[in-house]
Amino acid sequence: MEVKRKNSKKRTAILNALSSVKDHPTAEMLYAALKPEIPELSLGTVYRNLSILADEGLVVNVAHVAGQERYDARTDPHAHFVCKHCGQVIDVELPDMMTPLYAQVSEETGCVAESYKLSFNGLCENCNRKLTN
């Protein structure tokens, strides 16, 4: 039986804050951004609501950077690039290579793949420029 959750102003604010940025923030970053406008907000509330939003498919956990989970409100299939120097997480647009791979996974394993996470790791353009000059 599916649990129907009550709409929450704090959850909506968290989702709106996450949807308005492209930098793939941590729970702590979202908390810091929202705390001035929602003084009663706690960091635990942000974590709980991000978990609920992820369970509902409205946000995704995209990467661990320096031991912290990074979140994205963009849930359509896309890859990410994680800079190992500055920790920046960048959306990467790729042609659809996954559709044939889903069929291959099914054929080889008998399993049905429903989603994937693809991240590239290395140096972002700025860090690469700084470190090579």
SEDO-300608 format. One record per residue (C-alpha): residue in one letter; x, y, z. Coordinates in steps of 0.05 Angstrom, whole numbers, m for minus. Layout:
N
R_code_X_Y_Z
R_A_X_Y_Z
...
***
This chain:
133
R_code_X_Y_Z
R_M_0_0_0
R_E_28_67_m21
R_V_34_120_33
R_K_4_186_12
R_R_44_243_43
R_K_14_309_64
R_N_40_368_25
R_S_90_407_68
R_K_109_480_60
R_K_180_464_81
R_R_184_406_31
R_T_158_452_m24
R_A_208_506_m6
R_I_265_454_m8
R_L_242_429_m76
R_N_235_500_m103
R_A_304_519_m78
R_L_335_458_m109
R_S_297_469_m174
R_S_322_540_m179
R_V_397_523_m180
R_K_443_483_m225
R_D_501_473_m176
R_H_475_407_m146
R_P_476_430_m73
R_T_484_390_m10
R_A_431_387_44
R_E_474_436_84
R_M_476_485_26
R_L_400_482_18
R_Y_392_491_93
R_A_437_553_93
R_A_399_583_34
R_L_330_571_65
R_K_344_586_139
R_P_337_662_132
R_E_267_656_103
R_I_245_596_146
R_P_277_608_214
R_E_246_546_246
R_L_277_501_192
R_S_326_448_218
R_L_380_411_181
R_G_346_345_199
R_T_282_370_166
R_V_321_384_102
R_Y_352_314_103
R_R_285_280_116
R_N_250_319_62
R_L_305_306_11
R_S_298_233_26
R_I_222_237_16
R_L_231_276_m49
R_A_281_224_m74
R_D_233_167_m56
R_E_178_203_m95
R_G_225_212_m155
R_L_224_288_m152
R_V_299_294_m137
R_V_359_250_m147
R_N_424_240_m109
R_V_476_251_m162
R_A_544_246_m129
R_H_584_243_m65
R_V_634_300_m61
R_A_679_306_m1
R_G_634_258_37
R_Q_570_296_24
R_E_513_276_m21
R_R_495_325_m77
R_Y_424_332_m102
R_D_391_350_m168
R_A_318_368_m182
R_R_329_350_m255
R_T_305_278_m259
R_D_308_266_m333
R_P_364_218_m354
R_H_430_255_m359
R_A_502_246_m337
R_H_545_288_m290
R_F_617_310_m286
R_V_648_315_m217
R_C_712_357_m209
R_K_760_321_m163
R_H_794_387_m145
R_C_738_437_m130
R_G_679_390_m122
R_Q_636_423_m175
R_V_582_379_m205
R_I_562_394_m277
R_D_505_367_m319
R_V_530_331_m382
R_E_485_323_m443
R_L_498_260_m482
R_P_462_228_m541
R_D_416_171_m521
R_M_464_113_m514
R_M_426_80_m457
R_T_364_53_m493
R_P_403_m2_m529
R_L_442_m15_m465
R_Y_378_m28_m426
R_A_361_m82_m477
R_Q_431_m111_m472
R_V_427_m114_m395
R_S_360_m149_m400
R_E_385_m198_m452
R_E_449_m215_m414
R_T_421_m218_m344
R_G_346_m229_m349
R_C_339_m166_m306
R_V_299_m104_m323
R_A_340_m40_m315
R_E_297_19_m295
R_S_349_74_m286
R_Y_423_89_m287
R_K_473_137_m257
R_L_532_159_m300
R_S_585_206_m274
R_F_651_227_m301
R_N_707_248_m254
R_G_767_291_m267
R_L_784_365_m270
R_C_734_418_m291
R_E_755_469_m342
R_N_774_522_m290
R_C_814_474_m246
R_N_849_444_m306
R_R_869_513_m330
R_K_895_533_m260
R_L_933_469_m249
R_T_965_466_m317
R_N_990_538_m319
***
